[in-house]
Amino acid sequence: MRTTRIAVLCNYQLLPERVGGMDHFFWEFDRICRDHAIEIDWFFPNTAAHGTYTSLHIIPFGNVSVEAFFLQHLIGADTGYAYIITHFVELCTPFFSKLRKLTDATVITVDHNPRPLHGYPVRKRIEKRIKGILFSRYIDKFIGVSQYTENQILKDFGRSLKRKTAVIYNGVIIDDIDIRQTQHIVPKFMTASHLRFSKGIQDLIEAVAGLPATARDLVKVDVYGDGPYKETLLENIRNRGVENQFVFMGSRADLNKVFCNYDFMIQPTHMECFSLAILESLAANVPVITTNVGGNEEVIVDGVNGFIFPAADVGRLRTLLAQILKGQRPQNQEMRHDIELSFSIRQMVENHFQLIKPKP
């Protein structure tokens, strides 16, 4: 069998304390490619030894940009790549025109990037449309990780790209996620995200603080994650007198074992592309309270497997919390099967593999 070579460019830091769905995807995608005589050169900022990263052929690009590093890598090298795939790399930039001068490989870009809640400023929108006109021709396939993402690609760079776009949903490792076994009389809440303003945890704090005292005293929210906004959130909690309602649990690499201990996961985010935390929570049969941004509504059906509220609408979130404390629950208590059918790592890997599968 003839060996095919591909390059995968990823602006993704490999950290053993932050093993997520993308790590599992990289491992499984590399495995299925090797099984079909496809060799991958992986371009990450750093190397790693956790999981099965030791079996990947990683070429670290360090502190320079992956675009600049890869172009230099191609100059004078007989790489023979059949495909070049990018993850977490900006779309429609001069890099792609420079790339085309050095290789005739099929170029596939995967867009994981969320958009601002109220969209880009006018100048940014114009810039993106111009970049689409100038550089989209050098990209053979655009992959969005949700229908929302595909729509945003077309909005950013022009609807003429429709013939070159497709959706491949991100997935999670279903079997590793523990299933919720009990339902607490007083609901237990959690949230899991990087702590920055765009994740909307400040809205949750304000919503809880505004509840009537009898309801507020029942609320307990465990906050998983870390980030630059943590101290601001802690100050906000102190100022609003809800220190007893929030506990910061720090970052955890084993959240797949944690979701099952809660009755609801709350994700009040202002911007999202396609949330793996939502998928993991649902796979644990834990319903999700989240906002109407990004691909959230492609997974959460209001009142069925969770609740949807408008982003930054503190009043609506407060009302939802009050209703839940009074006993309102989603209708579907068995959500794991739905996630397994449509959003598993196995399905994600297979769909990506179909993009580069050798012809018989």
C-alpha positions, 0 to 999 in steps of 0.5 A: 500500500502506497504511503500518503503524507499529510501535515496538520498545523495546530495552534494548540498548546499540549498540556497534561493538566488540560487534556480535552476532547481535541487531544483525544481527537488528535490521538485517534485521528493519528491512529486511524491514519497510520492504520491506513498507511497515512503518515502525519507530521504534526506541528504543535507549539510544543511536544508532549509525553502524556496520553499517546502523544509519544506515538505522534511525529510532532515537529514543535514550532515554539514561540514563532507563528506556525504559519511562518515556521511551516512555510520555512519548513516547506522551502527546499524540503521534499515533503510530498504532502498530499494534504495540509490541515489547519486547526486553530489557525486564522482563515483566509490570510496571505499565508495560504497564497504563500503556501500554494506557491510551495505545494500543490497539496489539498488545503483543509482548514478547520474553524474552531473560533467563536465570534463576538456576541454582537458581531465584528465591528464594521471595519473588521467585517470589511477586512474579512470580506476582502480577505475572503476575495483575495485568499479563499481561492487557496483553501480547498475545503472549509470545515466548521465544527457546528452549523453556526460556524459554517454560517459564520464562515460564509458571513465572514468571507462570502456565500460563494464559498458554500460549495467548499464548506462542510460541518463536522461536529466536535465529539467526546469520549463517551465511555469515559464519562460517568453517568449521573445516578441520583437526582438531589432534592435541592439541585446541585449546580456546576460550571466548567470553563476558562475564567474570562469575561466572555464566559459570562460567569459574572452574569451567573453571580449577579443572577444568584445574588438577585434571588430572594434570600430563601432561594439564594440560600439553597444555591450551591455552584461549584466553579471548575476552571481557571483563568485571568478573570478569577480574581475579578469574579471572586471580588464580585462574589464578595461584593454581592455577599454570595460567598456561600453560594460559589466554590472555586474548584480549580482546573480538573483533568478528570471532569468526565468523572465530575459531571455525574455528581451534579443536577445541572451544568450552567454555561452562561457564555457570551460567545461559543463555537461548539462546546465540548463541556456541554456534550460531556455534561449531556453524556453524563445525563446532566442537563445544561443551562446555557445561552443562545450563542454559537452552536449551543442550540444545535445540541440543547433543546429548551425544556428537553435536555436543558434550558436556553436563555439569551446571552447576558440576560441576567433576569432570564437566568435568575428566573430559570434558577428560581423555577428549577429550585421550585422543581422544574426539570427538563423532560428528557432524563436520558441524554447520553444515547443522543450524544453517542449517536451524533457527537462521539469522538469515533464519529468525529474522527471518521468524518475527518478521515473521510476528507483524506481517505485514500481512493481504492 
